[in-house]
Amino acid sequence: MKVECRPIGFFDSGVGGISVLKEAVKLLPGEDFIYFGDSNNAPYGIKTVEEASKLTFEAVEFLISKNIKAVVIACNTATSAAIVDLRKKYSIVMPVIGIEPALKPAVELKRKGQIVVMATPMTLAERKFNNLMNRYKSQAQMYPMPCPGLVELIEQGMVEGEAVEKYLRDKIEPLKEEGIAAIVLGCTHYPFIKKTLSKLLNNEVPIIDGSLGTVKQLKRELIKSNLASEKREGGKVTVYNSLDSDEIIKLSYKLLECE
Ligand code: DGL
């Protein structure tokens, strides 16, 4: 098989990276994708960096066994924990793309109030995020908001309804008085609860995620390395998951299709 015809690997600790894959399918409709979700070990965000890094390397090895030409770590937590070491090991053989909270577009909006960054406890504690935040702290007030427990709800397919609404209301309500300039979704699971979140904010606050930026980066890397497919349509998606359950595979495809 010609190298440019090989699939692109996508990885997340669970179903969250599907939100990034969805953008990739739109931007690169001729590419084939292999998605691996490690739902059996999710959430990563409350593990140690060493544990999350080890699991990420195992996942990348699995994707490599599927003959991928590039890998996207579609998980902010796994990116924080492992991207430097992953690039050391794999970037001589293929492009390695990661994701980080999209602070830049939120700052550029120049809206009044705090920029709330929702992410896992690990993402917010790691150096990668703190360096990023320091870059913008003179331009905007940031409010890092760890959201333990939210990934678990989404992994069960709960993206709407009372449990998610209550979780988000409890987090957001106390911040409303000070004013919220924008919300950055710094975990790839969270775009699936964007509708519920937006409703709680009367659709008045911009909610930003890093999916499109990540996928544009993937496209640039494929072109630079002569790895882009010549096909313009007809790409296919195959989903694998470490949980031995049809339900999680069904949920993954359902999330891929949902608006
Ligand atoms: N989707 C992952 C992220 O972007 C969730 C991490 C987790 O498993 O806790 O951070």
Residues whose N, C-alpha, C, O or C-beta is under 5 A from the ligand:
A	BS01	DGL	D12 S13 G16 A42 P43 Y44 G45 I46 A74 C75 N76 T77 T120 V151 G186 C187 T188 H189
